[in-house]
Amino acid sequence: MSDDRSDPVADIAYVSEVRVERLGGPLRAAYLPGEQEPTVYGMHGAIAEHYGVEPGTAPSHASTIDHLVGAALG
């Protein structure tokens, strides 16, 4: 294995530019490249219960862990 930094594999291929905005409570909006509308993250069900978020406090949305699992499986 070579440590030669001129190797093209060592070049950066992509830098993701994502902006996340806090909407209040557990809600966040992520502005992702290639998407016109933000992706909204929040909490639901057992996750909200774990963090002590009372039902009806905020709209139910998929959590970041839901999106990570979906991305890994996709």
N, C-alpha and C positions, 0 to 999 in steps of 0.2 A: 504494500500500500504506500503510495507516494503522498508526501506532504507539500507537493508543488502547488502553490496558489494560482499558477497560471492555468491549471486544469479547468476546462469549461464547467465541470460539475461544481466547482467552488463558486461559480458566478451566481448571483441572486437572480432567480427567475421571476419572482413576483413579490410585491409588497402589497398586502391587503390594506385598504383604507376604509375602515369602518368607524362610524360615529354612533355613540350610544347616548340617548337623552333620557333622563329620569322624568317620568310623567307624574310621579307621585305614588306613595305607598310602594307596593311591589311591582308596579308597572314601569317598563322601560321600552323605548323604541330604538331599534337598531337600524341604521341606514347603511345598507349593504350595496356594494358595487353590482351593477347589472339589474337592480330592482328599482322600480319607479316609486313604490310605497314602502314605508318602513315596516319591519317585522316587529310585532309587539310581543314582548315577553312578560310573563307574570307568574301567577301561581294558581293551582287548582287542587282540589281534593286533599289527599294525604300530605302533599307538600305544604299547602297552606295550613293545614292542621298542625303539622310539625313545627312550623314557625309561629304558631299562635295567631294567625290571621283569621279574624272572625268571618264567617260566611256573610256575603253581601257587602263586605267592606270595600272590595274592589272587584271589577269584572274578572271572571275566570279566563285565563289564557294559558297556553302551553308555557312551560318553564324552559329555562336555558338547557337543563339536563335533557328535556324531551327533544329539543332541537339538536343537541349534540349526539344523542342516540340515533335520531333520524338521519343525521348527516353521515354517521359512521356506517349505518346500514344501507344508505342510499348509494 
